[in-house]
């Protein structure tokens, strides 16, 4: 089974391209912190290249920007190409699902700064609740819960 689950922040604005057949493909990279620190107490960060196809990729290019937090579900893929006579290998995540996690009022640069938070590029998530405190949580009554 080849399945990857990642949560991280975009390190650059998404780049939208089209294949020769007209299919949309969006690429960006995310930074993901490891759960442990090194011997000097610093947390290590890994960087992953993400590829998103079709309408989902178009939504990523439209609504995401550098600094936004996303959850990615996809497959790990490795491809090889030749450049300047040297064989190169690239490992990337082919995303099947991208969930936008940054709250709508969080201001970052880029074209996606004003999107409506809580949006899933699969369009199957519940809209995000407004955030009232610095820790990202909102106090609500039990009677307000839908379950």
The 8 nearest C-alpha neighbors of each residue, nearest first, counted from 0:
[[1, 2, 74, 3, 75, 73, 76, 4],
 [0, 2, 74, 75, 3, 73, 76, 4],
 [3, 1, 74, 73, 0, 4, 75, 72],
 [2, 4, 73, 74, 72, 5, 75, 1],
 [5, 3, 72, 71, 73, 2, 6, 70],
 [6, 4, 71, 70, 7, 3, 72, 31],
 [7, 5, 70, 69, 71, 31, 4, 68],
 [6, 8, 31, 30, 68, 29, 69, 5],
 [9, 7, 68, 29, 67, 66, 30, 69],
 [8, 10, 29, 65, 66, 11, 67, 28],
 [9, 11, 29, 65, 28, 66, 8, 30],
 [12, 10, 65, 9, 13, 27, 28, 64],
 [11, 13, 64, 65, 14, 27, 109, 9],
 [14, 12, 27, 60, 26, 11, 25, 64],
 [13, 15, 26, 25, 27, 60, 12, 16],
 [16, 14, 25, 24, 60, 13, 26, 23],
 [17, 15, 24, 23, 25, 14, 18, 26],
 [18, 16, 23, 22, 21, 24, 19, 15],
 [17, 19, 21, 22, 20, 23, 16, 24],
 [18, 20, 21, 17, 22, 23, 16, 24],
 [19, 21, 18, 22, 17, 23, 24, 16],
 [22, 20, 18, 17, 19, 23, 16, 24],
 [21, 23, 18, 17, 20, 53, 24, 19],
 [24, 22, 17, 53, 16, 52, 21, 18],
 [23, 25, 52, 16, 56, 51, 17, 15],
 [26, 24, 15, 56, 51, 14, 50, 16],
 [27, 25, 50, 14, 49, 13, 51, 15],
 [28, 26, 13, 49, 48, 14, 11, 12],
 [27, 29, 48, 47, 49, 10, 9, 11],
 [28, 30, 9, 8, 10, 47, 7, 46],
 [29, 31, 46, 7, 8, 45, 44, 10],
 [30, 32, 7, 45, 44, 46, 29, 6],
 [33, 31, 44, 43, 45, 34, 30, 42],
 [32, 34, 35, 43, 44, 31, 42, 45],
 [35, 33, 32, 36, 42, 43, 44, 31],
 [34, 36, 33, 42, 37, 43, 41, 32],
 [37, 35, 42, 41, 40, 43, 38, 34],
 [36, 38, 40, 39, 41, 42, 35, 43],
 [39, 37, 40, 36, 41, 42, 35, 43],
 [40, 38, 37, 41, 36, 42, 43, 35],
 [39, 41, 36, 37, 38, 42, 35, 43],
 [42, 40, 36, 37, 39, 43, 38, 35],
 [43, 41, 36, 35, 37, 33, 44, 40],
 [42, 44, 33, 32, 36, 41, 45, 37],
 [43, 45, 32, 31, 33, 30, 42, 46],
 [46, 44, 31, 30, 32, 47, 43, 33],
 [45, 47, 30, 29, 31, 44, 28, 48],
 [48, 46, 28, 29, 49, 91, 30, 45],
 [47, 49, 28, 91, 27, 92, 29, 50],
 [48, 50, 92, 27, 28, 26, 91, 93],
 [51, 49, 26, 93, 25, 94, 92, 52],
 [52, 50, 56, 25, 94, 24, 93, 26],
 [53, 51, 24, 56, 23, 55, 25, 50],
 [52, 54, 23, 56, 55, 24, 22, 57],
 [55, 53, 57, 56, 58, 52, 23, 120],
 [54, 56, 58, 120, 53, 57, 52, 59],
 [57, 55, 51, 25, 52, 59, 53, 54],
 [56, 58, 54, 60, 59, 55, 61, 53],
 [59, 57, 61, 55, 56, 60, 62, 120],
 [58, 60, 56, 63, 61, 57, 62, 55],
 [61, 59, 57, 13, 58, 62, 63, 15],
 [60, 62, 58, 59, 111, 63, 57, 110],
 [61, 63, 111, 59, 114, 60, 58, 64],
 [64, 62, 111, 59, 60, 61, 67, 13],
 [65, 63, 12, 109, 111, 67, 66, 110],
 [64, 66, 11, 12, 9, 10, 67, 109],
 [65, 67, 9, 8, 10, 64, 107, 68],
 [68, 66, 8, 9, 101, 65, 64, 63],
 [67, 69, 8, 101, 100, 7, 66, 99],
 [70, 68, 99, 100, 98, 6, 7, 8],
 [69, 71, 6, 98, 5, 97, 99, 7],
 [70, 72, 97, 5, 4, 96, 6, 94],
 [73, 71, 4, 96, 3, 94, 95, 97],
 [72, 74, 94, 95, 3, 93, 2, 92],
 [75, 73, 2, 93, 1, 92, 3, 76],
 [74, 76, 92, 91, 93, 1, 3, 73],
 [77, 75, 91, 90, 92, 74, 78, 93],
 [76, 78, 90, 89, 91, 88, 79, 75],
 [79, 77, 89, 88, 90, 76, 80, 91],
 [78, 80, 88, 87, 89, 77, 86, 81],
 [81, 79, 87, 86, 88, 82, 78, 89],
 [80, 82, 86, 85, 87, 84, 83, 79],
 [83, 81, 85, 84, 86, 80, 87, 79],
 [82, 84, 85, 81, 86, 87, 80, 79],
 [83, 85, 82, 81, 86, 87, 80, 79],
 [86, 84, 82, 81, 83, 87, 80, 88],
 [85, 87, 81, 80, 82, 84, 88, 79],
 [88, 86, 80, 79, 81, 85, 89, 82],
 [87, 89, 79, 78, 80, 90, 77, 86],
 [88, 90, 78, 77, 79, 91, 87, 80],
 [89, 91, 77, 76, 78, 88, 75, 92],
 [92, 90, 48, 76, 49, 75, 77, 47],
 [91, 93, 75, 49, 74, 94, 76, 73],
 [92, 94, 50, 74, 73, 49, 51, 75],
 [95, 93, 73, 51, 96, 72, 92, 50],
 [94, 96, 73, 72, 93, 97, 51, 74],
 [97, 95, 72, 94, 71, 98, 73, 121],
 [98, 96, 71, 70, 120, 119, 99, 72],
 [97, 99, 119, 70, 69, 100, 120, 71],
 [98, 100, 69, 118, 119, 117, 101, 68],
 [99, 101, 69, 68, 117, 98, 102, 116],
 [102, 100, 68, 67, 99, 116, 103, 105],
 [101, 103, 116, 105, 104, 100, 117, 127],
 [102, 104, 116, 115, 105, 114, 101, 113],
 [105, 103, 102, 106, 113, 116, 115, 101],
 [106, 104, 102, 103, 107, 101, 112, 113],
 [107, 105, 112, 104, 108, 113, 103, 102],
 [108, 106, 112, 66, 105, 109, 65, 64],
 [107, 109, 112, 64, 106, 65, 110, 111],
 [110, 108, 64, 111, 112, 107, 65, 12],
 [109, 111, 112, 64, 108, 61, 62, 63],
 [112, 110, 62, 63, 64, 109, 113, 114],
 [113, 111, 107, 110, 106, 109, 114, 108],
 [114, 112, 111, 103, 115, 104, 106, 110],
 [113, 115, 62, 111, 103, 112, 116, 63],
 [114, 116, 103, 118, 113, 117, 102, 104],
 [117, 115, 103, 102, 118, 114, 101, 127],
 [116, 118, 127, 126, 99, 100, 119, 115],
 [119, 117, 116, 99, 120, 126, 115, 124],
 [120, 118, 98, 122, 121, 99, 124, 123],
 [119, 121, 55, 122, 97, 58, 98, 118],
 [120, 122, 119, 123, 96, 55, 97, 124],
 [123, 121, 119, 120, 124, 118, 125, 98],
 [124, 122, 121, 119, 125, 120, 118, 126],
 [125, 123, 119, 122, 126, 118, 117, 121],
 [124, 126, 127, 123, 117, 118, 119, 122],
 [127, 125, 117, 124, 118, 128, 116, 115],
 [126, 128, 117, 116, 125, 129, 102, 118],
 [127, 129, 130, 126, 137, 117, 102, 136],
 [130, 128, 127, 131, 137, 102, 103, 136],
 [131, 129, 137, 135, 136, 132, 128, 102],
 [130, 132, 137, 129, 136, 133, 135, 138],
 [133, 131, 134, 135, 130, 136, 137, 138],
 [132, 134, 135, 131, 136, 130, 137, 105],
 [133, 135, 132, 136, 131, 130, 137, 138],
 [136, 134, 133, 130, 132, 137, 131, 102],
 [137, 135, 134, 130, 132, 138, 131, 133],
 [136, 138, 130, 131, 139, 132, 135, 129],
 [137, 139, 136, 140, 131, 132, 130, 141],
 [140, 138, 137, 141, 143, 144, 142, 136],
 [139, 141, 142, 143, 138, 144, 137, 145],
 [142, 140, 143, 144, 139, 145, 146, 138],
 [141, 143, 140, 144, 145, 139, 146, 138],
 [144, 142, 141, 140, 145, 139, 146, 138],
 [143, 145, 141, 142, 146, 140, 139, 138],
 [146, 144, 143, 142, 141, 125, 140, 139],
 [145, 144, 143, 142, 141, 140, 125, 139]]
